[in-house]
Amino acid sequence: MDFNDTPEEAAFRAECRSWLEANAELRQPGDPGADALGERTTPETVKEAQAWQKKKAEAGWTCITWPKELGGRGGTTMQNVIWNQEEAKFRTPPNIFGIGLGMCGPTILTHGTTEQKERWIPKMIAGEEIWCQLFSEPSAGSDLAGLRSTAVKDGDDWVVNGQKIWTTGAHFCDWGILVVRTDPTVAKHSGLTFFVVDMHAPGVEVRPITQINRGQGFNEVFFSDVRIPDSQRISEVGNGWAVSITTLMNERSSIGGSGGAGGMRDLFRLAEEVEIDGRPAIEDRSVRYKLADFYIRAQGVKLTGNRTLSALSQGKTPGPEASLGKLVGAVMGQDMAAFAMELQGAASATFDESYTPQEGDWQGRYLGIPGLRIAGGTDEVLRNIIAERVLGLPPEARADKGLAFKDIPTGPPNA
Ligand SMILES: Cc1cc2nc3c(=O)[nH]c(=O)nc-3n(C[C@H](O)[C@H](O)[C@H](O)COP(=O)(O)OP(=O)(O)OC[C@H]3O[C@@H](n4cnc5c(N)ncnc54)[C@H](O)[C@@H]3O)c2cc1C
């Protein structure tokens, strides 16, 4: 492992920094945490985010690794990492483009035709069109291949019916990537096809879900006889699983191990602000012990992440170990939020910004962060990946292996 920038990387970092200094302000202690789940988005913040994305695109500071001819920078993965590290130090609008640029774009770049790339990628880069991911359904999350929404061919179109859920950002998106069942007579992974859907098309109904922390990040999306032209199909009919895997691999690496490390500085500040027995909590031995424990865990997450960075810098592809960062980071983030609530004592029970330290930011995190342990692979699913693909343990039994989808029982046994 080598954590130092090469001379070329250091020069690139300086270039990023100088553009950012000229165009944005440095983040300050007390700035709200990053809106990682897009829960605080309003029509105004969407406009601000689009303006920031346009500015970056015009100056060549977004989609660093994407081809130049489509509007990217044609740079390296390591340059992209460096840009992200530097941009995170500055005040920027909420990142509403994470799903588009982190998952939808890479999937279209890998599996799309030249016409499809030319139609969608440049406007995605410029922030003119915003994207969402329509995968999960009420009965298909971890077991995504068990999804039930269908598409049936009708002339040059496909007619889609069914329901998706937990669709982040669908209420302000223009396009979505969609995986649906086109053949129930074959095994569940083989009967899926991948499309791009116009979120403003007739028959698409988006119903926002209000969360316990008052956020409104995701939605239910209903499809009633929605027509999708065959030109919006990505890859061959029946190849939807392979295309979805490309999206999911990108999802895990873009969520990464940032679960808790970002809140460390805020937690130290909170321990300085609140008191125990008339003295700042940070002077209490048990509080210091806890803070040290979080700091050590955060360093572990950071150094494990650096292994991935080191592999990228040497041109290698990171392996399934990346699941470790997501698993440990999300659990740690939740533990930190719970400790921040304990530190606040009775004030933790109110969500009123005027009574709570740090304007209720920790209350919001405490209620929202369980989502990070689910999105992009639940804890248990990540443990299965680590067990099977990192440790080489035997795979779990799969009772529906080889069965045609239509023959998989849907109810309880003997129902
Ligand atoms: C904040 C957030 C944003 C999201 N955004 C999107 C989005 O934009 N688009 C989208 O399509 N989806 C999105 N999702 C949905 C997400 O992908 C699913 O919630 C996730 O895949 C889990 O599926 P599920 O909720 O159906 O739970 P289930 O898969 O039903 O899991 C229920 C429980 O069973 C456990 N379990 C399941 N299978 C196994 C197994 N094989 N072994 C052991 N335990 C198992 C799980 O760990 C979990 O504890 C989002 C979710 C969250 C929380």
The ligand as an SDF file (V2000), in Angstrom:
LIG
                    3D

 53 58  0  0  0  0  0  0  0  0999 V2000
  -32.1640    4.7570    1.7350 C   0  0  0  0  0  0  0  0  0  0  0  0
  -32.5480    3.7620    0.6860 C   0  0  0  0  0  0  0  0  0  0  0  0
  -32.5620    4.1260   -0.6470 C   0  0  0  0  0  0  0  0  0  0  0  0
  -32.9240    3.1860   -1.6230 C   0  0  0  0  0  0  0  0  0  0  0  0
  -32.9510    3.5930   -2.9390 N   0  0  0  0  0  0  0  0  0  0  0  0
  -33.3330    2.6900   -3.8810 C   0  0  0  0  0  0  0  0  0  0  0  0
  -33.4180    3.1040   -5.2520 C   0  0  0  0  0  0  0  0  0  0  0  0
  -33.1600    4.2610   -5.6150 O   0  0  0  0  0  0  0  0  0  0  0  0
  -33.8290    2.1980   -6.1640 N   0  0  0  0  0  0  0  0  0  0  0  0
  -34.1250    0.9070   -5.8390 C   0  0  0  0  0  0  0  0  0  0  0  0
  -34.4650    0.1310   -6.7360 O   0  0  0  0  0  0  0  0  0  0  0  0
  -34.0780    0.4870   -4.5400 N   0  0  0  0  0  0  0  0  0  0  0  0
  -33.6880    1.3550   -3.5520 C   0  0  0  0  0  0  0  0  0  0  0  0
  -33.6350    0.9560   -2.2470 N   0  0  0  0  0  0  0  0  0  0  0  0
  -34.0910   -0.3960   -1.8950 C   0  0  0  0  0  0  0  0  0  0  0  0
  -32.9640   -1.3300   -1.5100 C   0  0  0  0  0  0  0  0  0  0  0  0
  -32.2260   -1.7430   -2.6400 O   0  0  0  0  0  0  0  0  0  0  0  0
  -33.6220   -2.5310   -0.8120 C   0  0  0  0  0  0  0  0  0  0  0  0
  -34.2510   -2.0340    0.3650 O   0  0  0  0  0  0  0  0  0  0  0  0
  -32.6080   -3.5870   -0.4420 C   0  0  0  0  0  0  0  0  0  0  0  0
  -32.1550   -4.2440   -1.6030 O   0  0  0  0  0  0  0  0  0  0  0  0
  -33.2010   -4.6310    0.5210 C   0  0  0  0  0  0  0  0  0  0  0  0
  -34.3770   -5.1620    0.0190 O   0  0  0  0  0  0  0  0  0  0  0  0
  -35.7310   -5.2040    0.8660 P   0  0  0  0  0  0  0  0  0  0  0  0
  -35.9490   -3.8570    1.4680 O   0  0  0  0  0  0  0  0  0  0  0  0
  -36.7840   -5.7580   -0.0100 O   0  0  0  0  0  0  0  0  0  0  0  0
  -35.4270   -6.2110    2.0630 O   0  0  0  0  0  0  0  0  0  0  0  0
  -35.3860   -7.8130    1.9590 P   0  0  0  0  0  0  0  0  0  0  0  0
  -34.5240   -8.2230    0.8270 O   0  0  0  0  0  0  0  0  0  0  0  0
  -36.7880   -8.3300    1.9820 O   0  0  0  0  0  0  0  0  0  0  0  0
  -34.6580   -8.1790    3.3180 O   0  0  0  0  0  0  0  0  0  0  0  0
  -35.3570   -8.2680    4.5750 C   0  0  0  0  0  0  0  0  0  0  0  0
  -34.3670   -8.8430    5.5740 C   0  0  0  0  0  0  0  0  0  0  0  0
  -33.9700  -10.1690    5.1740 O   0  0  0  0  0  0  0  0  0  0  0  0
  -32.5540  -10.2650    5.0990 C   0  0  0  0  0  0  0  0  0  0  0  0
  -32.1710  -11.1560    3.9840 N   0  0  0  0  0  0  0  0  0  0  0  0
  -32.6390  -11.0970    2.7060 C   0  0  0  0  0  0  0  0  0  0  0  0
  -32.0320  -12.0520    1.9560 N   0  0  0  0  0  0  0  0  0  0  0  0
  -31.1460  -12.6780    2.7660 C   0  0  0  0  0  0  0  0  0  0  0  0
  -30.2300  -13.7530    2.5630 C   0  0  0  0  0  0  0  0  0  0  0  0
  -30.0980  -14.3480    1.3880 N   0  0  0  0  0  0  0  0  0  0  0  0
  -29.4790  -14.1600    3.6290 N   0  0  0  0  0  0  0  0  0  0  0  0
  -29.6220  -13.5660    4.8530 C   0  0  0  0  0  0  0  0  0  0  0  0
  -30.4930  -12.5490    5.0990 N   0  0  0  0  0  0  0  0  0  0  0  0
  -31.2480  -12.1120    4.0680 C   0  0  0  0  0  0  0  0  0  0  0  0
  -32.0800   -8.8380    4.8310 C   0  0  0  0  0  0  0  0  0  0  0  0
  -30.7470   -8.6610    5.2410 O   0  0  0  0  0  0  0  0  0  0  0  0
  -33.0710   -8.0320    5.6750 C   0  0  0  0  0  0  0  0  0  0  0  0
  -32.6560   -7.9920    7.0170 O   0  0  0  0  0  0  0  0  0  0  0  0
  -33.2790    1.8680   -1.2510 C   0  0  0  0  0  0  0  0  0  0  0  0
  -33.2690    1.4930    0.1000 C   0  0  0  0  0  0  0  0  0  0  0  0
  -32.9150    2.4320    1.0630 C   0  0  0  0  0  0  0  0  0  0  0  0
  -32.9310    1.9980    2.4940 C   0  0  0  0  0  0  0  0  0  0  0  0
  1  2  1  0
  2  3  1  0
  2 52  2  0
  3  4  2  0
  4  5  1  0
  4 50  1  0
  5  6  2  0
  6  7  1  0
  6 13  1  0
  7  8  2  0
  7  9  1  0
  9 10  1  0
 10 11  2  0
 10 12  1  0
 12 13  2  0
 13 14  1  0
 14 15  1  0
 14 50  1  0
 15 16  1  0
 16 17  1  0
 16 18  1  0
 18 19  1  0
 18 20  1  0
 20 21  1  0
 20 22  1  0
 22 23  1  0
 23 24  1  0
 24 25  2  0
 24 26  1  0
 24 27  1  0
 27 28  1  0
 28 29  2  0
 28 30  1  0
 28 31  1  0
 31 32  1  0
 32 33  1  0
 33 34  1  0
 33 48  1  0
 34 35  1  0
 35 36  1  0
 35 46  1  0
 36 37  1  0
 36 45  1  0
 37 38  2  0
 38 39  1  0
 39 40  1  0
 39 45  2  0
 40 41  1  0
 40 42  2  0
 42 43  1  0
 43 44  2  0
 44 45  1  0
 46 47  1  0
 46 48  1  0
 48 49  1  0
 50 51  2  0
 51 52  1  0
 52 53  1  0
M  END
$$$$
